[in-house]
Amino acid sequence: MFELVLLAPVDSVETLSEALDALDALSVSVEDADAQTPAEQALFGEPGMPPPKAGWERSRVVSLFSDEAGARDAASVLSAQDFFAGCQLVAIQAVPEQDWVRLTQSQFTPVEITPEFWIVPTWHEPPAQARQVIRLDPGLAFGTGTHPTTRMCLRWIAANGAPTLGTARASGDSLPLSPEKGSELVQGGPSLRSGMVGKSLGRVLDYGCGSGILAIGAAKFGASSIDAVDIDEAAVQSTLANAEANHVSLTTGLPDKAEGTYQTVLANILATPLKVLAPLLCARVAPGGVLVLAGILERQADELKAAYAPYCQLQVADQEDGWILMTARL
């Protein structure tokens, strides 16, 4: 495999990337050519939204080709185009053979939620101090524990629930749970108290469940039953698979699977859909129950408070890296 490395101004990045794709590049990536220097620029965008720019003022565009001839042909074709003005050929070089699976896995290490609660990929051993573990591998659905919004939700669950060795069964597409299977205990670690029930989680709705990580967390912290719903069928299947891998029982499906009211309603989406969903989500919270919202930037706090004002009084309960967690008791 060979890589073609180009230097391009920001205005040429999108056209150059499309041209490389048309020239049968296996992949195209764009990096800041000034990374790790005083001229480095940060580009920020919301999850699920397009980036604010196609690239940096000085972008390094790297494309992969199956052989050297393909890379050289692409360079020759591009250099003859008018839009290549201002661009520069940096290198055509062989890519060293690597164990790509191992390399990808090395990028995902255990994630600490609290000192005793960790998200651990299946290829890693849990940290010695972990007393509560969610096993989760990266996949198509959002939610691996690495994003601040997910971590804040899980911290809230850990603070407001209680660890349990067994999780309640749910109806519908629920998964079987044998008595000896429950929250994962790490050999040599302190024992969790068997049979503990959640302090206040009760019946839980995870709206927009993604990978199911919040629903699984709720199960491991004493929820009496869990409904996990999403508009994406791939997320529903991901939640089922991840719940089975973690030996927890829950019901999952499309949003119409949610029925009745819940003591805890979790929604880690984005600010705009959260505003639209205000009446629906609040209607699902039982009297005295708690609404937990995430996917919100600090600057969006007042917008969310206004959208939910007819139903409840949202307050900021946590914040991390420019993101906030908002809660309300109805």
Secondary structure, DSSP 8 states (H G I E B T S, - for coil): -EEEEEEEEHHHHHHHHHHHHHTT-SEEEEEETTTTSTT-------TTS--SSSS-SEEEEEEEESSHHHHHHHHHHHHTSGGGTT-EEEEEEE-----HHHHHHHT---EEEETTEEEE-TTS---TT-SEEEE----SSS--S-SHHHHHHHHHHHHHS---SS----SSS-----TT-SS---TTS----TT---SS--EEEEES-TTSHHHHHHHHTT-SEEEEE-S-HHHHHHHHHHHHHTT---EEESGGG--S-EEEEEEES-HHHHHHTHHHHHHTEEEEEEEEEEEEEGGGHHHHHHHHTTT---EEEEEETTEEEEEEE-
